[in-house]
Amino acid sequence: MTRSGRDACPGLRGPRRLPRRRPGGGCAFVRNGSLPEPSPITFPGDGAPGIIINSDHWSTDLSASLYKIDGWGAPYFSVNGSGDISIRPHGSATLAHQEIDLMKVVKKASDPKEFGGLGLQLPLIVRFPDVLRHRLESLQAAFDLAIHSNGYVSHYQGVYPVKCNQDRYIVEDVVDFGSPFRFGLEAGSKPELLLAMSCLSKGSPDAFLVCNGYKDAEYISLALIGRKLGFNTVIVLEQEEELDLVIEIGRRTGIRPVIGLRAKLRTRHSGHFGSTSGEKGKFGLTATQILGVARRLRAVDMLDCLQLLHFHIGSQIPSTHLLSNGVAEAAQIYCELARLGAGMRVIDVGGGLGIDYDGSHSEDSDVSVGYGLEEYADAVVRSIRSVCDRKYVRHPVICSESGRALVSHHSVLVFEAVSATSPESSTPRLGGHDLTCFVEGLADEGRADYLNLTAAAVRGEYETCMLYAEQLKRRCMDQFKDGSIGLEHLAAVDALYDMVSEAINVADPPVRTYHVNLSLFTSIPDFWAIGQLFPIVPIHRLEQRPKSRGVLSDLTCDSDGKVDRFIGGRTSLPLHEMEGKFGGGSGGGYYLGMFLGGAYQEALGGLHNLFGGPSVVRVSQCDGPHCFAVTRAAPGPSCADVLRAMQHEPEIMFETLKRRVEEVVFVGVEDEEGGGGVVENLARAFHGMPYLSCGGGGGGGVGEEGKVKACRYYVEGEGTVSVAGDCYEDWTF
């Protein structure tokens, strides 16, 4: 910056460092205020190394690299030759003809029934039970391999913590797929214990039913009843006082319990999820309390009932080094309890098996981990074996509560962008007449800023040029607030500022807002609550070059209802231009998918603005090339459903509004449809989903004899639909 430029801009500190270009190699203002075309602009941070968003050539491989699909999506997600996301239901063992095109699933689910679809409204959760089966079998195989390779003399027997996703069909699938491996369930509350006992009735009799969480007398009685019913129930003590209830109720019912202890380890990790571990963790017993429990059990001749040690370092354990430290500490406690005479036989390493949300394979991130299933299992087995061998203690059965790693991949949330803000002009310009009017409306200081700006541009002093543009913009804003210039002047200075910024390559490309038919608080609550990032990717058009950058804004009346942080450190997402629906053009809708969200999101989702959950389809791979079967389909909750959840009574509300219609019609204020048409629309509204009806589908509709359809479908195969339950609600017009 020249001295004259600095002196002319008093009060401006810390100028940004811009590359100085000579007039011959850059651009300068000309008399009419126009600028030459700027150089092509790349999207900083949004492309993989060597990828320029606005290159003329594009391919599906470039899309896969841009969105890091090969990092977070392997081995279940890829981009096919049509530019759609493909599901590989059997992981790396999936054959080419077994892949499932996600867009075809969405089309099948959302197309109207008269066109062969299921008529479901988006947003849509698509579940792939084959992926869930593969995850469970892969986890079991990883531990089997680690046990064999380390000479471990016992076995692995996992449980699924139902708090991750309590959906009936998910829990039933886990029990079914895990039955050959004695895979069990973990419950943390009385309702979860009830559903676990019900589902395990069809599972392996040896499967563990681990009872965690805070417990009262009713919870403990229920767990003991489970043991009497033949379930392999273990009551894990989270607090010292729970032991008295277990002893008392066990004596009263005549049921001898199997007891576990949750140890409060010193080992913890420093990430967001590490707060549940360490000496100040929420759950578990200290070393002193563990000794106290063992002595109390010995005093009542029940020390043999103490058979399991449980601990939890925290979710998303970042590295196997930290894991090994925690497991080794717990194994020492296990061996000490065995030395004291407890009937120890199981060590439960808890949750913590992480997944790689951003594909970076990093140990320094809450959204990534630096290991895979085999490395995790080997670290657990090796650490336990080492401690037990040194202490001459029999190798225990190894249990883990790996919920996130089991169910995250098998569920995809699909939603539609219904509109986007208009793209800004790439080169804002002021015409000669507009420029003259603009300059004449400026005060003396502003006119001086403008003249200094043009002089600095001609000299190629772009740092100085930008400072004058910023100062001129501030002066005009002050004048506008004082009422001395109009809205046209304010728009003109904005255009001038953008023109200067783009000309000297300091302006970022405009970020558009894509309005999506979704409630973030209902379907992606962890993003809002704890800043959890999930991969979000267009599920089609990936053979095309994305020409825009966007953030996502949901339907809720809340400023937090937006997604403006993405994996890879991005603050915007490369997206395609809107072609259909409200985006203009004649094409179809624009569909995006949120991946790896199968754990926690559905159970944590709220009813902000009374948006309910998405529609759900369950899709399995079947015989035939690229063939799939929809084995279950259910519309999302209706407006009546979500109103009922907040203690309203939709039937009474409907009758109240119906009487209101009759009163209005009676006094002669009748609309074109007549009273009957209004009532019909009201009934349809109660049974419609709260989301925008912008797609081809739609859950309900009006049936024969003036009754409202509110069907739930069980789809036995692709295109074969049978109705589960009554198809008509008893609401007449």
N, C-alpha and C positions, 0 to 999 in steps of 0.2 A: 504494500500500500504506500502511496506517496504521502509526503508530509501534508501537502495541500488537501489531500483527501481526508486524512485523519483530522486536521483542524476544522474541516468543513462539517464534520459530524460529531459535535460535542455530545458527551454523555453516552456514547456508544462504546461498550467495552467488550473485550473478548471476541473480536471478529473471527468468523469461521475461516479456516485456511482453505482457500480455493486454488486450483491450479491456474497459474497465470498463463494466458495464451497470447501470442502476438497477433495483431490484427490480421495478418495474412493467413494464419492457421486457425482462426476462430470465427467469430461473427461480431458484427457491430450494428448499432442502430442506424437506420437510414432516415431520411427526413419524414417519410410517411409513417414512421413508427413501427414498421414491420421488421421481422427478423427472418434470416434464412432458415431453411428447414434444419432442425437439429439432427445430430447423429442418432442412429438407432439406440434405444435404451434397453438395457437388460434389467431383469428383476433381481436386485441384490438379495442373496440368501435363499432364493426360491428355486434355483437350479442346481443340479448336481454339477460337479466340476466339469467344465468343458461344454455345458449345455446352455445355449442362449435361447431364451423363450421366444424371441421374435425371429428365429431363423426360418427360412422358407421350408426346409426339410423337416419332416416329423415322422415318428413311427411309434408303435406300441412299446418298443423297447425303451425309447426315450421317456415315455409316460411312466413306465415301471420304475425307471431310475429317478425321475423327477419327484414322484410321490413315495419313493423308497419302499415300494411294495415288496421287492425281493428281500429287504431287511426285516420288516416286521411281519410280512405276510407268509413267508416260507414256513412250512411246505404246503400251506392250505389255500393260498390266494395267489392268483397270477392274472396276467392280461392275455386274453386270447386274440386270435387273428382278426376278429370283428371289432376289436376295441372295447370289449366288455370285460368286466371282472369275472373270472372263472373260479369256481370252488373246486378244490381237489379233495374230495371227501375222505380219501384214505392216505392223505399226506403224500410223501414221496413215492409211495407204492401205487398211487393212482395212475391208471393207464389213460392215454390220451382220450379214448372214447368214453371214459367214465367222468370226465369233468362236467360240471354243471354251470351253465351260463346264468349268472345272477339276474341279468336283465330279463331273460325269458321267464324266470320265476316271478319277478315283479309283474310282468305283463300278464302271466297266468292268474296271479292273485288279484290284480286291479282291473282287468278288463271286465266289462259288463257280462252278466251271465248269458245274455242273448248272443254274445259273440264267443262263448266258450270259456269265459273267465269265471272267477269266483265272486266278482263284484265287491271286493274288499276295498276299503278306503285307506289311503296312506295317512300318517306314517305306518310303517310295517316292520315288524321284527321277523326275520327269517331264521329259523333254527335248522341246523344240519346235524341230526343225531349221529350220523356216520363220523363226523369230525369229533364229536364228544367220545364216541367209542374208541376212536384212534388215539385220542389224548390219554384216555384211561389205560388202554393197552400199552401205550408208549411209556407211561410212568411205571407201570408194573414191570415192563421189560427192562427199563433202566435199572431198577432195583435188583431184579433177578440177575442181570449181568454183573452189577457191582458185588452182589453177594457171592456169586460164583468165582469171580476173579480175585476176590479178597479172602477166599477160604472162610467165609462167615458161616457159622453153624447155627443158623436159624432162618427165618423167612421174613418177608415184607408183607404187611397187611394194612392197606390204607383205609381211610374214611373220607367221606365228602362232607364238609361243613355246610349244612343246608342254608345257613345265613347268606351264603354267596348268591344263591338264587333258589327260592323255595318253590318255584313253579312245579306243579305236580308232575308234569311229563318229564321234566329234567331229572327230578329226584328218582322217578320210576326207571328212567333210562340208566341212571348211574347204578341202581341196584341190579337191574337186569344185566347190563354189560359187565358189572363187576362181580357177579355171583360166582363165576369160575375161580376168581382170585380171592374169595372171602372178603370182598370189599364192603365196607360198612358205611355208617353215617354218624355225623356229630351234630348234636343239638345244643342250643344255648338258651332255650326258653321252654315253657310248658307247651305252647302250640307246636313248636318245632319238634319236641319230644313225641307228641301225639302223632304227627305226620311221619316221623322217622319209624316209629313202631309199626304203623300201618303199612308203610312201604316195605320194611324189612320182613314182613310176613311172607313175602314172595322171594326173599333173598336167601343167601347162605346162612344156615343156622350158626356158623362159626363167626360170622361178620360181627365186628365190634359195633356197639352202640354207645358212643362216648358222650357223657352228659356233662357239659361245661356250663359256665355262666353262674350268676348268683342264684341261690336256691332257697326256697322256703319249704315248709313241711309238705305242702301239696306236691311240689316238684319232686322231692325225694321219695314220697310215697308212690308217685307215678313211675319213677325209675325202678323202684323195687318191685312194683307190679310187673313191669316189663321183664325183670329177671325171672319172676315166677312163671311168666308166659313163655319162657324159653329163649328170650333174647340175651345176647352176650353183652349185658349192660354193665358199664363201668361209671361209677359216680366219681367225678373228679372234684376234689375239694379246692375251691378258690379262696375260701376264708376259713380261719381256724374254727369259728363257731359252728360251721356247717357239720363238723364231726359229731357234735352232741346230738343233732337231729338225726343223723344217719344211724348212730348207735341206738337211740331211743326208738325210732320207728322200725328199725330192723328187729329189735327185740319184741316190739308189740305185734308185728305182723308175722314173726317167725321166719323172715327171709334174711338169709345171710348175704350181705352185700359184697360186691367187688369194688374196692376203693382205689382211686388214683389221687395223686397230689400234683398240683401245678406249682412248679418251682419258680421263684422270682430270681432269675439269673443276674449276675453282674454284667454279663456280655450284652451289648446292645449296639444298634447301628444309629448313625446320626441323622438319617433321612427322616422325611415326614412320618413314615410308618414305624419309626423306632421308638415312639413315645410309649408303646405298650410293653416295652421291655426295660431291663435295667432295674436297679434297686428301688427306684421311685415309680415303677410301672403300676398300672391300675390293678392288675390281677396277680394272684399267686402268693405263695408263702415264702418267707425268709428262711434262712438256715436254722435259726432258733425255733421258728414255728414248725418247721418240718420235724425237728427233733422232738418237739412237744407232742405232735400228732403221733409219732412212732411210739413214744412212751405211753401215751394215753391208750393206744390200741393194745399194747402189750399188757397193760393193767387190766383190760377187760377181755383178755384172751382172744383178740381179733387181729393180731399183727399179721397173720397169714392172709387176711382180707386185703391188705395193702399190696397191690400187684402192678401198678402202673405209675410211671413218672411222666408228667407232661410239662412242656415248656413252650414258650413262643418268643422268638427274638424280635419279631415284627414282620409285617407283610413286605413283599418286594425286597428280600435280602439281596444286597447288591453284588456280593462276591462269595466265592466258596471259602476264602480265607476267614471271613467273619463267621460264616456258617460253621466251619470246622471248630473255631474257638468256642462257639456257643454249645455245639454238640458235645465237645470234650468236657466242658464244665458240667453239663447235665449228666453225662455218663459217670462222672466222678460221684455225683450225688446218688445216682442209681446204685452204684456199687457199694456206697456207704450204707444205704438202706438195706441192701442184701446182706451186708456184714452184720447189721443190727438184728437180722432175723426175719425181716419182712419177706412176704412171698412174691418177690419181684419177678415179673416175667415179660413186661412190655415197656418199651420206651417210646413215647409219643413226641416226635420232634415238632409237632404243631404245624402251623402254616408258614408262609414265607417264601415258598418256591415261586420266584417271580417270572414275569414275562416281559418281552422286549417290545414296548409300545412304539418306540420310534426307530427300531432297527439299527441303533448305534452300537449295540453290544458293549455298553459302557458300564463301568462299576461306580461312576460318580454321578448318577442321575436317579431320580425317583421314578422315571418312566423307562428305565432300561435295566438290564442285568448283564453281568459279564460271564455267563455260563449257560449251558443247556441242561436238559434232563439228565443225561448220563453223568455230566460233571457233578451235578447236585447229588445224585444218588451215591456216587463214589465217595464224595466228601463225607456224607452221613455215615455210610457203612464203615469206611476206613477209620473215622474218628471213634466210633463206638467200639469197634473191634480192638483198636489199640489200647483204650483205657481198660476194657474188660479183661484183655489178656494179661495186662500188667497186674491187675487185681485178682486174677484167677477166678473171675466171675463168669458164669455161663452166659453166652451171647443171648440177649433178649430178642423177642419179636420186635421188629421195627414198624412203627405206625407213623403216618404223616397225615395232616389235614390240609391237603393241597387243593383248595377250592378254586382260587383264581386261575391257577394253571390248568385246571380241568375244563372249566366251562367258558372261559373268556372267548376262545376262538370260534366256538360253534354257533354263535349268535351274531347276526348282522342287522343293524338298524338302518332301514332305507327310508329316505325322506325326499321330498321334492322341493326344488326352488320354484316359487310361483312368480317372482318378479325380481328385477334388479334395478338399482339406480342407473340412470343414463350415464354412459361414459362421457367424460369431459373431453373437450377438444384437445388434440395432442399439441396444438400450437395456438394458444389464445392470441387474438390479434385485435388491435384497435384501428379502425379505419381513419382516414384523414379528418373527416368531419367530426367523428366521435372524439378524436384526439384533441382537436381544436376546442370543442366544447368543454372537454375535461380540463384542459390547461386553463381556460378562461375562468373556470369555476374555482380554481385553487386560490388560497390566500397567498400572500407574498412569500412566506416561508416554504409552502408547498411548491410554488412555481420555481423557487430557487433550487429545491431538491430535484425537481424534474430536469432542469437545465444541467445541473451538476451530474445527474445520472446519465444523460445522453452524452455529455462530454467524456465521462469516464468510460463509457462503452466504446466510443470512437477510439480512445487511446488504448483500449484493450485492458484497462485496469478493472478486472471483473470483481475482485474483492471489494473495491470501493463502490463499484456499480451496484452490487447486491446490498451494501449498507444503505445507500441512498434509496433504493427501492423499499427496503424495510422501513426506513424513516418516513418516506412519503406515505406508505400504507398506514402507519400509525397516525400521522397528521390528519389524513382523510377520515380515519375513524373518529378522531376527536371532533373534527368539523361536523361529521354526520350526527354525533351525539348532541352537538350544540344546535343543530338544525340549520346550519349555514350551507350545507350542500345536500343534494337529494340522493335517492337510491341509485339513480343512473351513474352518478359520480362514484359511489361506493363500488358498484359493479365494474366500472371502468378501471379503477385503481387495482382491483383484484385481478382483472385480466392483464393489466400491465405487469403486475408483480409476477404472475404465472409465466408470462411471456419471457421476462428477464430470467427467471429461475430455470426455465427449460432451455433457454438459449445457451446458458453457461453450464448446463448439465449439473445443477445442484438440486433440481426438483425430482422427487420420486414420482414414478408413474402413478396415476390416480388409482385409488383403491375403491372399488365399488362395493355396495352393500347388497348381498343376495338375501332376499326375504324367503325363509324356508318354512314349510308347513309342519311345524314342530314346536313342542315346548321343551326348552332346554332343562327346566326344573323338573319335568316329569321323566324325560328320557336320558339325559346326560347330567344328572345332578352332581356327580363328583367333579365335573369341570367347574361348576359354579362354586361348590362348597370347599374343595381342597386344591383346586388348580390342576386336577388330573388331566393329562392330555391323552387323547385317543386319535388313532389315524382316521382322518376323514378324506374321502377320495370320491371323485365322480365314478360311477359304476359303469359308464358307457362313454362313447365318443373319445376313447383314449387313443384312437388312431389319428386324432386331430390335434393340432397345436392349440393349447390353451392361450388365449390372447388377452385375458384379463387377470387382474388380481382382485380378490374379494374377501370380505368377512361375512359371517353368517348372522342374520338377525332373525330371532324366532317370533312367534305370534303373541307372546305375552306382553302385557303393558308394564314392562319392567326394563330399566336401562341395563340391568345385568343379563338380560336375555339375549346374549350375543356370544358368538364364538370368534374371538379375535386373537387367539394364540393357538399355534399348530405345532406339530412335531417338527423337529429340526430347527427350532428357534425362530420359526417364521411368525410374523405378525399378520400375514395375509396368505391366502391360498390361491395358487394358479387355477383358474377356472375358465370354462368356455363361455362364449356369448350365449345368451338366452335365445332360443329359436321359436319355441311354441308357447302355448298358454298365454300368460300375460306378458311374456317377454318379447312378443312380436314375432313375425315370421309365421311359417306354416308348418313347422316341424312339431315333434312331440315335446313332452316335458323334459326337464333337466333333473336327473336323479343323482343323489349322492348317498354314500354309505358311511356309517360310523362303525368301525371294526374293533374287535377285541373288547367289546362292552358287555359280554355275557355275564359278568360277575358284578353284583351289588346294584347296578343301575336301576333295575326294575323294582327291587324291594325298597330302595331309597327314594324313588321318585315321588313327588308330592302332587298336589292338585292346584298349583298356582293357576289363577284365572279359570279354574275348573276345567282344565284340559285333562282328559284321562289318558290311559295307556294306549299304545299303538295296537293295531291289528296284528295277529300272529299267524304265521304258517309254519308248518313243520315239513321239511323236505328231505326225502331220502333218495339216494342213487339207486336206480333199478336197471334191469337188463335192457340192452339196446344202446346204440351210440348216443351219447349226450342226452340220455333219457333220465327223467326224475319223476318221482311220485310225491304228490302232496298228501301226506298222511293225516294232517289235521289243519283246520283253518278256523279262526275265530275272529269276528269283528272286534274292534276295540270298544271300550265302554261308551255307552250312549250318553247324551246329555242327562237323561233321566237317571242313569247309573251314578254319575258323578254328583248330581244334586242329592241323591239318596245318601251318598257317602257323607254329606255334610248335614245330615239330619232333616233335609227337606223331604216332602212327600209329593213326588211328581204326579201321582194320580189325583190328589186333592188340588194341586196347582192347576192341572189340566181342567178339572171341573170348574174351578174358580174362573179361569180364563174363558171357558166355554159359556158360562153364565154371563160374563162380561160381553161376549160377542152377541148373545141374544138380546141383552139390554140395548146395545148400540144399534143393532138392526131394528129393534122395536121402535126406536125413536126416529128411524129413517136415515141414519148415517150408515149406509151399507156400501161396501166396496164393490168393484166390478165383478168379483167372483161370488158375491153373496155370502151370507153367514156360513153356509156349509163349506165353502172354499176356504174361509178363514180358519174354521175349526180343523179342517183337514191339514192345513199348513202347520197349525200349532201342534197337532199330534205328530206330524212328521218331524218337526223340530225336536220334540222330546226324545224321539227314537233315533235321531241322527247323531253321528259323532261330533264332538265339539270342534274338530279341526275343519279347515276349509275344504269344501267339496269341489276341488279343482281337477280331480282325475276322472277317469272313465268309470270307476267303481262307485260304490256307495252302499253301506251295509244294509239299511232297511228298505223302506219304501212302503207304499200303501197297497194292501192286498184287496182281496174280494170282500164284499159286504162291509166295506168301510172299516176294516180292521187293519191295524198297523203291523207290518212284518218286522220281526226282530229275531232273525234266525241265527243260529250258530251251526256251522257246517262241519261234518266229519267227512273228509275226502279220502276214499279208500284207494284211489289211484288217480293218476292224472286224468282229469275230465270226468271222474265218477264221483258224484256227490250224493250223500244221504243225509237226511236231516236228523240231528240229535235233539230230541225233545219237541215240544210244541212249536210250530212255526208262527203262530199268531198269539199276540198278547190280547187279553180280554179288555181291550179299550175300544169302545164303539163311539161313533160320532153322534 
